[in-house]
């Protein structure tokens, strides 16, 4: 765990970034750079001890942002760009401009996605970092522009001499914001809606708890290099989406319903040997982590549904 460091974090208003911010703020000089577009977000994080700066990294608006950070953790991204141009503006361009501003940092951690992998015909294939890329599972400009962002991070790392780690994040889950994909599925189940399963691929995922990701931030930054260290950031156990939802259903006393198609998402098994060599093993067993997530998220989701 980082301690007594000056850290810049983007994307702290999202799922993963929120968990990282909550963990780092008490013992570090943490700066949170975001739009803070929802009412009360900025005040919430300031009360947690975060130095908040409003801005848009893709526009290069860094006037209020220092340049003397020890570390930068870049979680922010446009996950649903409406066009290729918007995706390229927000993801690779924004990443490059942020790295240029923070060129004096000891290390830069760029969060990418396993969605950049090209689909493999073997549904049980465990993707390794050197596998083919070029995926577009979600049918958006997201995966393509996130792969471009990896290229931007690679080039700027070399150009600036900035040690960098590119971490391809799989399915993360936790209790911040909407809890990630599994939190969204939990809300659908509690509302009596069918949970979507991919129509053209397996439904195997490799979830990683936000608690483990937070635990891994320090080692991932320590592993930063020029050119960047590339690593899969996923959990240690592959599990079917149906099994995850069955566990939630048992806790809720309901039988989850499923529907094939309508929402495609990366359902890749990952080879996490390289990640384990850097971070060590995950410490949150999947069923234990899902149970804790349910206990925190379910009352919140039910209250929200009753208020609607």
Beta strands, then each sheet from edge to edge (+ up, - down):
strand 1: 6-10
strand 2: 29-34
strand 3: 51-54
strand 4: 71-74
strand 5: 107-113
strand 6: 126-127
strand 7: 164-169
strand 8: 172-173
strand 9: 195-197
strand 10: 204-205
strand 11: 208-209
strand 12: 229-233
strand 13: 239-240
strand 14: 258-260
strand 15: 269-270
sheet 1: 3+ 2+ 1+ 4+ 5+ 7+ 12+
sheet 2: 6+ 15+
sheet 3: 8+ 11+
sheet 4: 9+ 14+
sheet 5: 10+ 13-
end
